[in-house]
Amino acid sequence: MSLQSRIEQKLLEAFHPERLAVINESHLHAGHQPGFDGEGETHFRIRIVSSAFSGMSRVARHRAINDLLKPELDAGLHALAVEPAAPGEPTSW
């Protein structure tokens, strides 16, 4: 199973989102570090709308997602851009 699929599965199970997009942006970071060609699964953007985030601060939402994905971060996932929202909140996507 790909890292992207594992992230999607974990987010679906933990937050039961009404909208979810896990986007691999690794290719956008090619050349940022010596020897990194942008291949693989190192940088992701997570766009998620879930009622689980209702009443949570932005920081608490980010912490909840980072805590859930800690094993992946510890295993080499380099970066997450997180865009969490509760239902009814405006999103730019």
Phi, psi and omega in degrees: 000135180289160177299318179301316179295320178296318178298313180302314181299314180298316180295319178298315182290322185278323189244351180044057186291152172272340172219138178209131172223124174246113189246124177280113180250018183304320182298336180286348185250012178302134178085356180289335176228147179305130177084356180266117184260004178087000179279158174093202185229082184241336184229124180229151170247131179244121175245119188216135173240121183212141175294341177299339181270355179300130179081357179266144173289166178299318179297317180296323178296314179297317180297319180299318180290315179297320177297317179298322185262015180305317178301322180289320177296318179294333183270003175126353173298121190273321187209142174233130168255118188246128179234079182268148177211156171267158179304138179089345177280145180290145174232158179265009182229000000 
